[in-house]
Amino acid sequence: MRIFNMISIFAIPVMMTTILIHGLIKGVKLYDAFTEGAQEGFKTAVRIMPYLIAIFLAVNILRKSGGMDYIIRVFLPITRPLGIPSEILPLAFIRPFSGSGSLAVLKDIITTYGPDSLIGRVASTMMGSAETIFYTMAIYFGAVGIQKSRHTVAAALISHIAAILASVMICRLLFR
């Protein structure tokens, strides 16, 4: 266990030093390369800002308007027979859109039901196994200018549903 602690302490400094030494050996102008990368990163951040604002706004409107409660009621006939606890549905619906929104929902779930409850464990497992699909797509697709994302969205949503089902099944098997 001590070896893992040492690795975690030194991994990033060793990696950074290795990159710098490699750059020096190859004759790369390190400061110029760094500032050029920083400029490009800033340009990308400005280019994707409208996508991020739209996603954050939509998630907040959905949560504050009560639309999430309506969506949960609509999906209960599907999720109940699959054994998916209704308490995790807000997390399942918000996770593809917002990482910070899903963290807030996860906090509420763990505060209400506890971290060692089945609901808390399913929510935590789902949080770690599902991705913020639309946020990630907005960043990457917006950065490179991809317009058509039909197949990506379908594949990502299928993987999200698989993550939800796997989280429920694994937690039911391990913690009951």
matplotlib code that plots the C-alpha trace (Angstrom):
import matplotlib.pyplot as plt

x = [0.0, 2.9, 4.2, 0.9, 1.1, 4.6, 3.6, 0.7, 2.9, 5.6, 3.7, 2.9, 6.2, 8.1, 5.9, 6.3, 10.1, 10.3, 8.3, 10.5, 13.7, 12.4, 11.5, 15.0, 16.7, 14.5, 15.3, 11.8, 11.4, 9.4, 8.2, 7.0, 5.3, 3.6, 2.3, 1.1, -0.8, -2.3, -3.5, -5.1, -6.8, -8.2, -9.5, -11.2, -12.7, -14.2, -15.5, -17.3, -18.7, -22.2, -22.7, -21.8, -24.1, -27.0, -26.4, -26.2, -29.2, -31.3, -30.4, -31.2, -34.6, -35.4, -34.6, -36.2, -39.4, -40.4, -40.0, -37.7, -40.5, -42.8, -40.2, -39.7, -43.4, -43.5, -40.6, -41.7, -43.7, -40.5, -37.9, -39.9, -40.1, -36.3, -35.6, -34.2, -34.9, -37.0, -34.8, -31.8, -33.8, -33.0, -29.3, -29.8, -31.5, -29.2, -25.9, -25.8, -26.2, -24.2, -21.4, -22.0, -25.8, -25.4, -23.0, -25.6, -28.2, -25.8, -25.2, -28.9, -29.3, -26.4, -27.6, -31.2, -30.5, -26.9, -23.8, -24.2, -27.8, -28.5, -29.8, -26.6, -24.4, -26.3, -26.1, -22.4, -21.7, -23.7, -22.0, -18.6, -19.7, -21.8, -20.5, -21.8, -22.6, -24.0, -21.5, -18.6, -20.0, -20.5, -16.9, -15.3, -17.7, -17.8, -14.0, -13.5, -16.7, -18.5, -22.2, -23.7, -23.7, -26.6, -24.8, -22.7, -25.7, -27.4, -24.3, -23.7, -27.2, -27.1, -23.9, -25.6, -28.5, -26.1, -24.3, -27.5, -28.6, -25.1, -24.9, -28.3, -27.5, -24.0, -25.0, -28.0, -25.7, -22.9, -24.8, -27.9]
y = [0.0, 2.3, 1.9, 3.1, 6.2, 6.9, 6.4, 8.8, 11.5, 11.3, 10.4, 13.9, 15.6, 12.7, 12.8, 16.6, 16.4, 13.6, 15.7, 18.7, 16.7, 15.0, 18.5, 19.8, 16.8, 17.2, 20.9, 22.1, 25.7, 24.8, 28.3, 29.0, 25.6, 26.2, 29.7, 28.5, 25.7, 28.1, 30.4, 27.5, 26.3, 29.8, 30.0, 26.6, 27.7, 30.8, 28.7, 26.2, 28.7, 29.0, 25.2, 25.1, 27.9, 26.3, 23.0, 24.6, 26.7, 23.8, 21.6, 24.3, 25.1, 21.4, 21.0, 24.3, 24.0, 20.6, 19.1, 16.4, 15.2, 14.9, 12.9, 10.5, 9.8, 9.1, 6.6, 4.8, 2.1, 1.2, 1.5, -0.2, -3.6, -3.4, -2.9, 0.6, 2.7, 5.8, 7.7, 7.5, 8.6, 12.3, 11.4, 9.1, 11.9, 14.7, 12.9, 13.0, 16.8, 18.1, 16.9, 19.6, 19.1, 15.4, 16.0, 18.1, 15.4, 12.7, 14.8, 15.0, 11.3, 10.5, 13.0, 11.6, 7.9, 7.5, 6.4, 2.7, 2.3, 0.5, 3.7, 5.6, 2.8, 2.5, 6.3, 6.4, 3.5, 5.1, 8.4, 6.7, 4.6, 7.1, 10.1, 13.6, 12.8, 16.1, 18.2, 16.2, 16.3, 20.0, 20.5, 18.1, 18.6, 22.3, 22.5, 20.8, 22.0, 18.7, 19.3, 15.9, 13.8, 11.4, 8.1, 9.4, 10.4, 7.1, 5.1, 7.3, 7.0, 3.2, 3.2, 5.4, 3.0, 0.1, 2.0, 2.5, -1.1, -2.4, -0.2, -1.4, -5.1, -5.0, -3.2, -5.5, -8.5, -7.2, -5.3, -7.3]
z = [0.0, 0.8, -2.8, -4.2, -2.0, -3.2, -6.9, -6.5, -4.9, -7.6, -10.8, -12.0, -11.1, -12.8, -15.9, -16.2, -15.8, -18.4, -20.8, -20.3, -20.6, -23.8, -25.2, -24.4, -26.0, -29.2, -29.3, -28.8, -27.7, -24.5, -23.6, -27.2, -27.4, -24.0, -24.9, -28.3, -26.6, -24.1, -26.9, -28.7, -25.5, -24.9, -28.5, -28.0, -24.7, -26.4, -29.3, -27.1, -24.6, -26.2, -26.2, -22.5, -21.5, -23.4, -21.6, -18.1, -18.8, -20.0, -17.0, -14.5, -16.2, -16.1, -12.4, -11.2, -13.2, -11.9, -15.4, -13.9, -11.6, -14.6, -16.6, -13.7, -13.5, -17.2, -17.0, -13.8, -15.7, -17.6, -14.8, -12.0, -13.7, -14.4, -10.7, -11.1, -8.0, -8.8, -6.4, -8.8, -11.9, -11.5, -11.6, -14.6, -16.6, -15.6, -15.9, -19.7, -19.7, -16.7, -14.5, -11.9, -12.0, -11.5, -8.6, -6.9, -7.5, -6.2, -3.1, -2.4, -2.9, -0.5, 2.1, 2.0, 1.7, 3.0, 1.2, 2.4, 1.3, -1.9, -3.5, -2.5, -3.8, -7.1, -7.5, -6.8, -9.1, -11.9, -11.4, -11.9, -14.9, -16.9, -18.9, -19.4, -23.0, -24.3, -22.4, -23.8, -27.3, -27.1, -26.1, -28.6, -31.5, -31.0, -30.8, -34.2, -35.9, -36.3, -37.3, -37.7, -34.5, -35.1, -34.7, -31.8, -29.8, -30.3, -29.4, -26.3, -25.1, -25.5, -23.4, -20.8, -20.5, -20.2, -17.4, -15.5, -15.8, -15.0, -11.9, -10.6, -11.3, -9.9, -6.7, -6.2, -6.6, -4.3, -1.6, -0.9]

ax = plt.figure().add_subplot(projection="3d")
ax.plot(x, y, z, "-o")
ax.set_aspect("equal")
plt.show()
